[in-house]
Amino acid sequence: MPGDAARAENQGRKRRTLTAFLKEEAAAKGFDVCRITHPDAIPHAPDRLRQFLAAGCHGTMDWLAETAERRSDPRVLWGDVRSIALFGMNYGPEDDPRGILARRDRGAISVYAQNRDYHDVVKGRLKEIATRFAARAGEDVKVFVDTAPVMEKPLAEKAGIGWQGKHTNLVSREFGSWLFLGSLFTTADLDLDEPERDHCGSCRACLDVCPTNAFPAPYRIDARRCISYLTIEHKGSIAPELRPLVGNRIYGCDDCLAVCPWNKFAHSASEMKLKAREELREPELSFLLKLDDAAFRSFFSGSPVKRIGRDRFIRNVLIAAGNSGEKNLIPVCKALTADASPTVRGMAVWALSQLMPPGDLVAFARQCGPETDNEVLSEWEMAGVSRCMS
């Protein structure tokens, strides 16, 4: 009927206008890409997430299991959502981040954490876009940047931003591996973009480069063996057999991202807040090991590194020290065997066991005060030193 045709034409015009407005706003606020999908775009996500959790591959990230239902279905998270816009902001490094791995006296910090916390940068921009879009559209909006259980990578694939590679991370033909993601849920009807297809082919570079064999199969990851998980999410001691494999990676790991051939099309970040701070590019282990809580918070102010806390961070640095072969680190490692944190004391013992001859380690142990923490005592025992209490 003529009236229905006119309404459909008006709705289509409004949809196109709002879609164009949203993408123009995204570009104006510094996003490199904005694509749109619908909330029913990832029907296989619940089953895949269920399998991942059942296998225990999430490690100690209990929040993944607790939010599984909302995480795998956007309509469970917000029943009124009709369109989902995914935004990508490039944070590409200027150089291959694996270069620092050969400098064993330095600490390797993941590219994404070498400046301002991207959550603050991306969410601030998204909120500005959401405010203007809601006023223009007369519709409700919600924005998320790791602040709710949203499966951004599968949604970004369906929106056409990229595809989930064999390392489970998003890969873009234009930006390679280096995109921060955020999402805007809205009750507005928007024009949808075409999904991106998988372009990995027979390549297995990301799988083969992983130091800890964290990929049991292509497109599957076991977080319990992932260095990013171990150095950021995991609390307490890191398994002894994995410590030598961590190398000098003290916060995260970029190996599987950096090795991807699609990075040949990537370029460095244009957003100044995402460019690396010089002092975080290759910090000296000797400096980092001396950070107390106040100095740690000051040095990593505004950085996501600050989120894991000083003790967990120093644990990571001590593992790097143990792997470094740098004998000049022995004095500061010795001092840390008296640290207030059992986690730090335990890793200091391990670092010394890698840096000192056995006889010198035994002699040092005799000089140490009493130790009552079982985990630290276990580290001494694994180092071949008995510290039994009388």
N, C-alpha and C positions, 0 to 999 in steps of 0.2 A: 504494500500500500504506500501511496505517496508520503503520508505522514511518517511511516516507519522508516522509509528511505531517508527522509530529511533528518530524522533523529539520529539515524546511524551515521550519516555524513557529519552531523554536528559533533557527535561523540568521537568520531575518528579525527576530526580537526582538533578537538580539545586534547585528545590523546597525543597527537603529533606535536602540538604546541607545548604541552607540559614536558614531554620527553626532550624536546630540543632545549627548553629552558633549563631543565635539570643538567643536561650535559654541558651547556654553556656555563652554568654556575660552577660545575666541577672543574672545568678548564680554568676559569677565572680564579679559583681558590687553590690552584697549584696541583690538582690531580692530573696525572698523565693519561688516565683512561677511565671511562665510565660506561658500563654496559648493564643491561636490564634483563632479568629473567622473572619467572613466575614462581610462586611458593610451592607448587607441586612438581618442581623440576628435578628433584633428587629422590625418586621413589625407592631406589636401591640402598640409600644411605642407612636406614635403620638396621637392615640385615648385616651390612658390612661393619657397622659400629658394634653390633651385638657380637659378631665373631671376634673382633679385635679385643673386646672386653673379656669375653669368655676365655680367650687364650692367655689372659693376664698381661698382654703386651703394653698396657697402660702403666705398669709399675705401680708406684704409690700415688698416682694422680687420681685419687678417689673421686674427685669432682667430675671426672668424665663419666663415671658410672652413675653418679647421683643425678646428673642432668641429661642422661642418655635420651629419654623420651622427647624432651624439648629440643635437644641438640639435633636430632635426626629428622625433625619435621617442623618447618617454620610455622605451620598453622597451629601447632601445639604451643609454640612460643607466643604467638599472637594470632588469634582466630580471625581477625578482620583484615589481615594483610592480603592485598591483591597483586602487588608488584614489589619486586626487590631489586634495588639498584646496587651494584657492586662498584666500588671505587678503588683504583690502584694508584699508588704514589711510588715512583721509582726511587730506590735508595742505592743504586749501583755504586760500587767502589771505584776508585780511580785506578787501582792496580789489582792484580790477582791476590786475594787475601791469604793464599797458601804460602806466599813468599816468606812470611815470618816463621813458619814452622821449622825452618833450618836454623833459626837464631834461638838456641836453647836457653840463653840467659834472659830472654824476653818472654812476655806473656802474650798469647794470642787471644784477643777478644773478638767475638763475632761482629761482623760488619754492622749489623743492625743496632748494636749496643755501643757504638763508638761516638755517639753524640747524644742528643736529646731523646728522651723516651718517645718513641713514635706514637704510642697511645695518645699522649698529650697533643702532639702535633696534628695527627689525623683526626682525632675526635673533635678537636676545636674547630677545624675547618668544616667537618661534616655538620656540626651543630649550626654553623652559620648558613650553610646550604639548606639545611632542613627548615630553618626559620623562614627563609625567603620562599622556599618551595611551598610550605604549608600555607603561607599567606597568599601566594599566587593561585594555588590549586583549590584551596578551601577544603583540604583533606587532612587526615591525621598522619603523622609520621613518627618513626622511632629510628634512632641511629645506634649502631653497635660497632665497637672496635675492641674485640675480646672482652667486652663487658657483659656479655650474655652468651648462652650456649648456641652459637650460630656456626654452622659448618660452611665457613666462607669459601674454602677452596673448591669443594664440589659445586657450590652455587656460582662461583666465578667461572668455572669451566662451562657451566650451562649458559652463563651470560655471554660467553665468548671472549673473556679476557685472556684465557690461556687454558692449559690442561694440566691435570695432575700427572706428573711424570712418575717414573718407576721408583723414585725416592719419596713419593707421596706429596711432594711440594708442588706448588704451581709453577709452570713454565710458560713464558710468553714468547711468541715469535719476535716481538719488538723489544722487550725488556729483559729477556732471559729469565734468570731466577730471582731478580731483585725487585719485588713489588710488595709494598705494604698494602694490606686490604682493609677496607671498612665497608659497612653496608647500611643502606637506608631502606627500611620497610615502610610501605605506605598503603593507604586504602585507595589511592588513586589508580586508575587504569592507565598503563603506559605501554608504549610500543616495545615489543620484546626483540632482543638481539638473537642472532643465530648462535648456537653452541659452537665451541671450538673442538676440533677433533684431535686425537692423540697423534703427535708427530715424533714420538720417541723411536719408532722403528725397532731395529735390532740392537741399538746402542745400549750398553750396560755400564757406561763410564761411572755413573753415580753409584751403582751397586758395588763395583769393583774397587773404588777408591776408599770406601768406608773402612777406617782403621779397626773397628770393633765388630765388623760383620753384623751390623744392626738390621740388615734387610734379609729376612728368611726367604723371600721370593720377591720378584718384581711387583711393585705397587703395594708392598706390605712392609711395615716397619715394626720392630720390637723396641719400644722405648727403653726397655731395661738395659739395652746395649748401646744406646745412642748417647754420644758424648754431650750433645746439647741437653738431653734430659739429665744425665748424670751430674753435670756441672751447674745446672740451673734449678731443676725441679726436685732432684733427689736430695733428701736430708740424710744426715748421718754419714757413715763410712761408705766409701766406694770400694767395690770388691777388689781384692788384691790382684787378681789376674787381669783386671781391666786397667789398672793404674798405669802400667808401662805404655799401654796403647793410647792413653790420653795425650801423651807428649807434653807440649807446653800450652795446650788449649785450656785457658783458665776461665772462660765464660763462653759457652756455646761452641759450635763447630760449623764451618762453612764448606767443608770439603765436597760434599755431594752437590752443593749448589754451584760452587765455583768451577767444577770440572765439566759442567754441562756445555756441550757444543753450541747450544743456542745463545750462550752469552756473547758470541762473536757479534751479535746484533745489538747488544746492550750498550748503554752509555752511562756515565757517572751521574749521580744525583744532581739536580739543579737547585733543590731546596736547601738553603744554607744550614738550616737546623738539623738536616740529616747528613751533612758532610762530616767526616771524621774529625774529632778534636785531635790535634797533633799529639797531645800527651797520652791519648788512648790508642794510638796506632800500634805502638810496640813498647809498652812500659817495661822497665827493668824489674825482674823478679826481686832483686835485692831491695828495691824501694818498696814494692808492694808488701813484702813480708813484714815490714816494720810498721804497717798501718794499724793503729788502734781503732776503736769504734768511731771516735770523733773524726779522726783523719780520714778514715774510709768514707764516712758519710760526706765529708767536705769534698774529697777528691772526685767522688762519683755523683756529685750533686746533679740532678736532672737526668742522670743516665739510668737505664733499666737495671744495670748491674747492682745498683743500690738496693734493689728489691730483695735480693737473696741474703742480705745481711753480711756483716764482716766475718763472722766465724766460718760460714759456708764458703765464702770467697777465699779466705786464707787457707782453708782445706784444699781448695783447687790449686792455689799457688804453691803450696807445699808439694803437691803431686808433681807439678811442673818442675819444682826445684829438685826433687828426687830423680827426675828423668833428665836433668840438665847436664850432669857430670861436672858442674861448677863447684869446685871445692871451696871457693870463697863464700859460698852460701852456708857452710857448716855452722859458723858462729850464730847467725840469726836463727837457724833451725834449732840449734841447741837451746837458745833462749825461749823458743816457743814450746819446748817440752814442759815449761812451767806456766803456760798460758791458762787462763781461767776456764777455757772451753775444752772439755774432753775430746771433742772432735778435732780441734786444732792440735792438742797434745798428741793424739794418736797418729795424725798424719805427719807431725814433726818427727816422731819416732821412725816412721816408714821412710821419710826423706833421708834421715841420717843413716838408716840401714843401707840405702843406695849410694850414699856419698862417702861413707867412712869404712875403713878396713874393719873386719869383725873384732879384732883385738882392741882397737881404739873405741869401738862402740861399747864393748863390755866395760872398759875403764871409765867411760863417761857415765854409764848406767850406775856405777858404784857411787858416783858423786851426786847423783840426783836424789831429791827428796822422796818421801814415800808417795806411792800412787795407789789410789783406792778404786779407780774406775776400771771395771772389768774389760771394757773395750780397749782402753789404753794398755792394760796389762797384756791383752791378747796381741796387740801390735808388738810389744816387746818380745813376747814368746815367738811370734812368727819371725822376728829378726834374730832369733837364736839366743836371746838374753832372758834369763830367769829373773823375774822381779817379785817373787813370792813374798807376801807379807808375813812377818813373824807374829 
